[in-house]
Amino acid sequence: MPFVTLDVIRKSSDRDLNRAIWRSVLNQLEQIGSPDDSPWRRLARPWRAFYTCRTLDGEVVNGGFHQFFWNSEGELNTALEEDLLHVGANGHLPVFQQARRLFDECRIADIKRAGENTWEEFTAGYKTIPWGALDERYWALTPKLPAMLSAFVRSNEGLYL
């Protein structure tokens, strides 16, 4: 049974639609290849945009930009900038770009790769990098990114069937 149908797109709540699209993305990623070779890069653009944007939102809402950049090591950065524009998340883009500059300046990926990826190394970034204001700006953005993604899917339903 497919995760995404016309009825799901048109009749589901934003939350349920996001879940259905996410399940479909994960299913596609599983079919494409192992996580070690970045299978998300081979997703079709609408699906990639959903993947990168939802990954950003999930990480930042859960643990802030530091968590997003620590876990992704910047791998999604370029695609994410393109994808935020693609889905019309124009308010989210400048906040992400500012956070990305901080990620680059603080060399987070280099620090993670040079270490042992311990809890202490991870949490040190919350104490030494000024993420707070950027996290607050992101959390205050409206509409929220998942709602924007639902609207994008609904206005481009043929791309998700």
PyRosetta script that sets phi, psi and omega in degrees:
from pyrosetta import init, pose_from_sequence

init()
pose = pose_from_sequence("MPFVTLDVIRKSSDRDLNRAIWRSVLNQLEQIGSPDDSPWRRLARPWRAFYTCRTLDGEVVNGGFHQFFWNSEGELNTALEEDLLHVGANGHLPVFQQARRLFDECRIADIKRAGENTWEEFTAGYKTIPWGALDERYWALTPKLPAMLSAFVRSNEGLYL")
pose.set_psi(1, 130.8)
pose.set_omega(1, -179.8)
pose.set_phi(2, -70.5)
pose.set_psi(2, 148.7)
pose.set_omega(2, 178.6)
pose.set_phi(3, -76.9)
pose.set_psi(3, -31.2)
pose.set_omega(3, -174.4)
pose.set_phi(4, -119.0)
pose.set_psi(4, 120.6)
pose.set_omega(4, 175.8)
pose.set_phi(5, -128.1)
pose.set_psi(5, 169.7)
pose.set_omega(5, 177.2)
pose.set_phi(6, -59.1)
pose.set_psi(6, -40.4)
pose.set_omega(6, 177.6)
pose.set_phi(7, -62.7)
pose.set_psi(7, -41.8)
pose.set_omega(7, 178.5)
pose.set_phi(8, -61.2)
pose.set_psi(8, -45.6)
pose.set_omega(8, -178.9)
pose.set_phi(9, -63.6)
pose.set_psi(9, -44.5)
pose.set_omega(9, -172.6)
pose.set_phi(10, -84.8)
pose.set_psi(10, -28.1)
pose.set_omega(10, -170.6)
pose.set_phi(11, -113.5)
pose.set_psi(11, -12.9)
pose.set_omega(11, -177.0)
pose.set_phi(12, -79.9)
pose.set_psi(12, 156.0)
pose.set_omega(12, 170.6)
pose.set_phi(13, -66.2)
pose.set_psi(13, 163.1)
pose.set_omega(13, 176.6)
pose.set_phi(14, -55.7)
pose.set_psi(14, -43.0)
pose.set_omega(14, -178.8)
pose.set_phi(15, -61.3)
pose.set_psi(15, -47.7)
pose.set_omega(15, -179.3)
pose.set_phi(16, -67.1)
pose.set_psi(16, -36.9)
pose.set_omega(16, 177.2)
pose.set_phi(17, -64.8)
pose.set_psi(17, -44.3)
pose.set_omega(17, 177.4)
pose.set_phi(18, -59.5)
pose.set_psi(18, -41.7)
pose.set_omega(18, 179.0)
pose.set_phi(19, -63.7)
pose.set_psi(19, -43.3)
pose.set_omega(19, -179.4)
pose.set_phi(20, -64.0)
pose.set_psi(20, -44.2)
pose.set_omega(20, 178.7)
pose.set_phi(21, -64.5)
pose.set_psi(21, -43.8)
pose.set_omega(21, -179.7)
pose.set_phi(22, -60.6)
pose.set_psi(22, -43.6)
pose.set_omega(22, 178.2)
pose.set_phi(23, -61.5)
pose.set_psi(23, -39.8)
pose.set_omega(23, 178.4)
pose.set_phi(24, -65.8)
pose.set_psi(24, -41.3)
pose.set_omega(24, 177.2)
pose.set_phi(25, -60.7)
pose.set_psi(25, -47.4)
pose.set_omega(25, -179.5)
pose.set_phi(26, -62.0)
pose.set_psi(26, -38.3)
pose.set_omega(26, 176.9)
pose.set_phi(27, -62.9)
pose.set_psi(27, -43.1)
pose.set_omega(27, 178.0)
pose.set_phi(28, -63.7)
pose.set_psi(28, -42.4)
pose.set_omega(28, 179.9)
pose.set_phi(29, -62.3)
pose.set_psi(29, -39.3)
pose.set_omega(29, 178.2)
pose.set_phi(30, -62.7)
pose.set_psi(30, -39.4)
pose.set_omega(30, 179.9)
pose.set_phi(31, -73.1)
pose.set_psi(31, -30.6)
pose.set_omega(31, -176.4)
pose.set_phi(32, -72.7)
pose.set_psi(32, -46.5)
pose.set_omega(32, -177.2)
pose.set_phi(33, 166.0)
pose.set_psi(33, -174.3)
pose.set_omega(33, -175.4)
pose.set_phi(34, -74.3)
pose.set_psi(34, 154.8)
pose.set_omega(34, 179.2)
pose.set_phi(35, -62.9)
pose.set_psi(35, -22.2)
pose.set_omega(35, -177.5)
pose.set_phi(36, -68.1)
pose.set_psi(36, -22.1)
pose.set_omega(36, -178.3)
pose.set_phi(37, -109.0)
pose.set_psi(37, 25.2)
pose.set_omega(37, 175.6)
pose.set_phi(38, 52.2)
pose.set_psi(38, 60.9)
pose.set_omega(38, -178.2)
pose.set_phi(39, -61.7)
pose.set_psi(39, -21.7)
pose.set_omega(39, 179.8)
pose.set_phi(40, -58.3)
pose.set_psi(40, -26.2)
pose.set_omega(40, -180.0)
pose.set_phi(41, -65.8)
pose.set_psi(41, -20.1)
pose.set_omega(41, -178.2)
pose.set_phi(42, -99.0)
pose.set_psi(42, 4.7)
pose.set_omega(42, 174.7)
pose.set_phi(43, -71.7)
pose.set_psi(43, 147.5)
pose.set_omega(43, 172.3)
pose.set_phi(44, -62.1)
pose.set_psi(44, 150.4)
pose.set_omega(44, -172.0)
pose.set_phi(45, -48.9)
pose.set_psi(45, -47.6)
pose.set_omega(45, -179.3)
pose.set_phi(46, -61.0)
pose.set_psi(46, -38.2)
pose.set_omega(46, -179.4)
pose.set_phi(47, -73.5)
pose.set_psi(47, -39.5)
pose.set_omega(47, 177.0)
pose.set_phi(48, -61.8)
pose.set_psi(48, -43.9)
pose.set_omega(48, -180.0)
pose.set_phi(49, -59.9)
pose.set_psi(49, -42.6)
pose.set_omega(49, 177.6)
pose.set_phi(50, -62.6)
pose.set_psi(50, -46.0)
pose.set_omega(50, -179.1)
pose.set_phi(51, -59.9)
pose.set_psi(51, -50.8)
pose.set_omega(51, -176.1)
pose.set_phi(52, -66.9)
pose.set_psi(52, -42.6)
pose.set_omega(52, -178.3)
pose.set_phi(53, -67.5)
pose.set_psi(53, -42.0)
pose.set_omega(53, 178.9)
pose.set_phi(54, -69.2)
pose.set_psi(54, -34.4)
pose.set_omega(54, 176.9)
pose.set_phi(55, -63.9)
pose.set_psi(55, -47.0)
pose.set_omega(55, 176.6)
pose.set_phi(56, -55.6)
pose.set_psi(56, -53.4)
pose.set_omega(56, -174.8)
pose.set_phi(57, -62.1)
pose.set_psi(57, -44.2)
pose.set_omega(57, -180.0)
pose.set_phi(58, -60.2)
pose.set_psi(58, -44.2)
pose.set_omega(58, -178.8)
pose.set_phi(59, -69.7)
pose.set_psi(59, -46.1)
pose.set_omega(59, -176.0)
pose.set_phi(60, -68.8)
pose.set_psi(60, -40.2)
pose.set_omega(60, 178.1)
pose.set_phi(61, -65.3)
pose.set_psi(61, -36.0)
pose.set_omega(61, -177.8)
pose.set_phi(62, -78.1)
pose.set_psi(62, -44.2)
pose.set_omega(62, -173.1)
pose.set_phi(63, -144.4)
pose.set_psi(63, 13.7)
pose.set_omega(63, 177.2)
pose.set_phi(64, 84.2)
pose.set_psi(64, 177.5)
pose.set_omega(64, -179.1)
pose.set_phi(65, -62.0)
pose.set_psi(65, -33.9)
pose.set_omega(65, 179.6)
pose.set_phi(66, -58.8)
pose.set_psi(66, -44.0)
pose.set_omega(66, 178.7)
pose.set_phi(67, -62.3)
pose.set_psi(67, -43.8)
pose.set_omega(67, 179.7)
pose.set_phi(68, -58.6)
pose.set_psi(68, -51.3)
pose.set_omega(68, -175.8)
pose.set_phi(69, -70.7)
pose.set_psi(69, -35.2)
pose.set_omega(69, 178.2)
pose.set_phi(70, -64.0)
pose.set_psi(70, -45.9)
pose.set_omega(70, -177.2)
pose.set_phi(71, -73.1)
pose.set_psi(71, -36.7)
pose.set_omega(71, -177.2)
pose.set_phi(72, -90.1)
pose.set_psi(72, -17.0)
pose.set_omega(72, -177.5)
pose.set_phi(73, 54.5)
pose.set_psi(73, 24.4)
pose.set_omega(73, 177.7)
pose.set_phi(74, 83.4)
pose.set_psi(74, 2.0)
pose.set_omega(74, -176.1)
pose.set_phi(75, -60.8)
pose.set_psi(75, -32.5)
pose.set_omega(75, -176.5)
pose.set_phi(76, -89.9)
pose.set_psi(76, -6.6)
pose.set_omega(76, -166.9)
pose.set_phi(77, -54.0)
pose.set_psi(77, -53.9)
pose.set_omega(77, -176.0)
pose.set_phi(78, -65.4)
pose.set_psi(78, -47.6)
pose.set_omega(78, 178.9)
pose.set_phi(79, -62.2)
pose.set_psi(79, -38.2)
pose.set_omega(79, -177.8)
pose.set_phi(80, -64.7)
pose.set_psi(80, -40.5)
pose.set_omega(80, 176.4)
pose.set_phi(81, -59.9)
pose.set_psi(81, -44.8)
pose.set_omega(81, 178.4)
pose.set_phi(82, -62.7)
pose.set_psi(82, -41.9)
pose.set_omega(82, -174.2)
pose.set_phi(83, -73.7)
pose.set_psi(83, -34.8)
pose.set_omega(83, 174.7)
pose.set_phi(84, -61.1)
pose.set_psi(84, -41.2)
pose.set_omega(84, 175.3)
pose.set_phi(85, -64.8)
pose.set_psi(85, -43.8)
pose.set_omega(85, -177.2)
pose.set_phi(86, -57.3)
pose.set_psi(86, -40.4)
pose.set_omega(86, -177.1)
pose.set_phi(87, -92.1)
pose.set_psi(87, 1.8)
pose.set_omega(87, 176.8)
pose.set_phi(88, 81.4)
pose.set_psi(88, 23.1)
pose.set_omega(88, 179.6)
pose.set_phi(89, -86.8)
pose.set_psi(89, 60.5)
pose.set_omega(89, -173.5)
pose.set_phi(90, -66.4)
pose.set_psi(90, -27.8)
pose.set_omega(90, 175.9)
pose.set_phi(91, -76.4)
pose.set_psi(91, -30.1)
pose.set_omega(91, -179.3)
pose.set_phi(92, -76.0)
pose.set_psi(92, -31.8)
pose.set_omega(92, -174.4)
pose.set_phi(93, -58.9)
pose.set_psi(93, -51.6)
pose.set_omega(93, -178.1)
pose.set_phi(94, -64.3)
pose.set_psi(94, -31.8)
pose.set_omega(94, 176.9)
pose.set_phi(95, -66.6)
pose.set_psi(95, -44.7)
pose.set_omega(95, 177.8)
pose.set_phi(96, -62.5)
pose.set_psi(96, -42.9)
pose.set_omega(96, -178.6)
pose.set_phi(97, -62.5)
pose.set_psi(97, -38.9)
pose.set_omega(97, 177.5)
pose.set_phi(98, -67.0)
pose.set_psi(98, -41.4)
pose.set_omega(98, 177.1)
pose.set_phi(99, -64.2)
pose.set_psi(99, -38.4)
pose.set_omega(99, 178.8)
pose.set_phi(100, -63.4)
pose.set_psi(100, -39.8)
pose.set_omega(100, 177.2)
pose.set_phi(101, -61.1)
pose.set_psi(101, -41.1)
pose.set_omega(101, 177.9)
pose.set_phi(102, -65.2)
pose.set_psi(102, -41.2)
pose.set_omega(102, 175.6)
pose.set_phi(103, -56.1)
pose.set_psi(103, -47.0)
pose.set_omega(103, -179.7)
pose.set_phi(104, -66.1)
pose.set_psi(104, -46.7)
pose.set_omega(104, -178.3)
pose.set_phi(105, -61.5)
pose.set_psi(105, -38.5)
pose.set_omega(105, -176.9)
pose.set_phi(106, -87.6)
pose.set_psi(106, -3.3)
pose.set_omega(106, 175.3)
pose.set_phi(107, 53.5)
pose.set_psi(107, 47.1)
pose.set_omega(107, -175.0)
pose.set_phi(108, -60.8)
pose.set_psi(108, -44.6)
pose.set_omega(108, -179.1)
pose.set_phi(109, -63.5)
pose.set_psi(109, -40.8)
pose.set_omega(109, 178.6)
pose.set_phi(110, -63.2)
pose.set_psi(110, -42.6)
pose.set_omega(110, 179.7)
pose.set_phi(111, -62.9)
pose.set_psi(111, -43.3)
pose.set_omega(111, -179.4)
pose.set_phi(112, -64.4)
pose.set_psi(112, -46.0)
pose.set_omega(112, -178.3)
pose.set_phi(113, -65.5)
pose.set_psi(113, -31.2)
pose.set_omega(113, -179.0)
pose.set_phi(114, -79.0)
pose.set_psi(114, -18.2)
pose.set_omega(114, -177.7)
pose.set_phi(115, -98.0)
pose.set_psi(115, -159.1)
pose.set_omega(115, -178.9)
pose.set_phi(116, -111.9)
pose.set_psi(116, 10.2)
pose.set_omega(116, 179.0)
pose.set_phi(117, 56.7)
pose.set_psi(117, 47.9)
pose.set_omega(117, 179.0)
pose.set_phi(118, -89.1)
pose.set_psi(118, 166.3)
pose.set_omega(118, 176.5)
pose.set_phi(119, -60.2)
pose.set_psi(119, -40.5)
pose.set_omega(119, -179.2)
pose.set_phi(120, -63.4)
pose.set_psi(120, -41.2)
pose.set_omega(120, 177.6)
pose.set_phi(121, -64.6)
pose.set_psi(121, -43.3)
pose.set_omega(121, -180.0)
pose.set_phi(122, -63.0)
pose.set_psi(122, -51.4)
pose.set_omega(122, -174.6)
pose.set_phi(123, -71.0)
pose.set_psi(123, -20.4)
pose.set_omega(123, 177.4)
pose.set_phi(124, -59.5)
pose.set_psi(124, -33.3)
pose.set_omega(124, -179.6)
pose.set_phi(125, -63.4)
pose.set_psi(125, -27.2)
pose.set_omega(125, 177.0)
pose.set_phi(126, -71.9)
pose.set_psi(126, -25.5)
pose.set_omega(126, -177.8)
pose.set_phi(127, -90.3)
pose.set_psi(127, -28.0)
pose.set_omega(127, -171.4)
pose.set_phi(128, -106.8)
pose.set_psi(128, -13.3)
pose.set_omega(128, -176.8)
pose.set_phi(129, -116.3)
pose.set_psi(129, 129.8)
pose.set_omega(129, -175.8)
pose.set_phi(130, -78.3)
pose.set_psi(130, 71.7)
pose.set_omega(130, -178.7)
pose.set_phi(131, -81.7)
pose.set_psi(131, -24.2)
pose.set_omega(131, -168.0)
pose.set_phi(132, -48.0)
pose.set_psi(132, -51.8)
pose.set_omega(132, -176.8)
pose.set_phi(133, -65.3)
pose.set_psi(133, -36.5)
pose.set_omega(133, 178.9)
pose.set_phi(134, -69.1)
pose.set_psi(134, -41.6)
pose.set_omega(134, 176.5)
pose.set_phi(135, -59.7)
pose.set_psi(135, -46.3)
pose.set_omega(135, -179.5)
pose.set_phi(136, -60.8)
pose.set_psi(136, -42.3)
pose.set_omega(136, 178.5)
pose.set_phi(137, -61.9)
pose.set_psi(137, -44.0)
pose.set_omega(137, 179.9)
pose.set_phi(138, -62.8)
pose.set_psi(138, -48.7)
pose.set_omega(138, -177.0)
pose.set_phi(139, -62.3)
pose.set_psi(139, -27.1)
pose.set_omega(139, -177.8)
pose.set_phi(140, -85.4)
pose.set_psi(140, -11.3)
pose.set_omega(140, -177.7)
pose.set_phi(141, -61.6)
pose.set_psi(141, 139.2)
pose.set_omega(141, 173.0)
pose.set_phi(142, -137.0)
pose.set_psi(142, 143.2)
pose.set_omega(142, -4.2)
pose.set_phi(143, -68.5)
pose.set_psi(143, 161.6)
pose.set_omega(143, 178.2)
pose.set_phi(144, -70.1)
pose.set_psi(144, 151.6)
pose.set_omega(144, -175.6)
pose.set_phi(145, -59.8)
pose.set_psi(145, -42.0)
pose.set_omega(145, 177.6)
pose.set_phi(146, -58.8)
pose.set_psi(146, -37.9)
pose.set_omega(146, 177.8)
pose.set_phi(147, -67.1)
pose.set_psi(147, -37.5)
pose.set_omega(147, 177.5)
pose.set_phi(148, -65.4)
pose.set_psi(148, -39.5)
pose.set_omega(148, 178.3)
pose.set_phi(149, -64.9)
pose.set_psi(149, -41.1)
pose.set_omega(149, 177.0)
pose.set_phi(150, -60.3)
pose.set_psi(150, -44.5)
pose.set_omega(150, 178.9)
pose.set_phi(151, -63.0)
pose.set_psi(151, -39.4)
pose.set_omega(151, 178.9)
pose.set_phi(152, -64.1)
pose.set_psi(152, -45.4)
pose.set_omega(152, 178.8)
pose.set_phi(153, -60.4)
pose.set_psi(153, -45.6)
pose.set_omega(153, -177.9)
pose.set_phi(154, -64.4)
pose.set_psi(154, -35.4)
pose.set_omega(154, -179.6)
pose.set_phi(155, -83.6)
pose.set_psi(155, -6.7)
pose.set_omega(155, 178.0)
pose.set_phi(156, -132.8)
pose.set_psi(156, 41.1)
pose.set_omega(156, -170.8)
pose.set_phi(157, -55.0)
pose.set_psi(157, -34.9)
pose.set_omega(157, -179.0)
pose.set_phi(158, -62.3)
pose.set_psi(158, -23.9)
pose.set_omega(158, 178.9)
pose.set_phi(159, -75.6)
pose.set_psi(159, -15.9)
pose.set_omega(159, -174.7)
pose.set_phi(160, -112.1)
pose.set_psi(160, 8.4)
pose.set_omega(160, 179.6)
pose.set_phi(161, -103.2)
pose.dump_pdb("model.pdb")
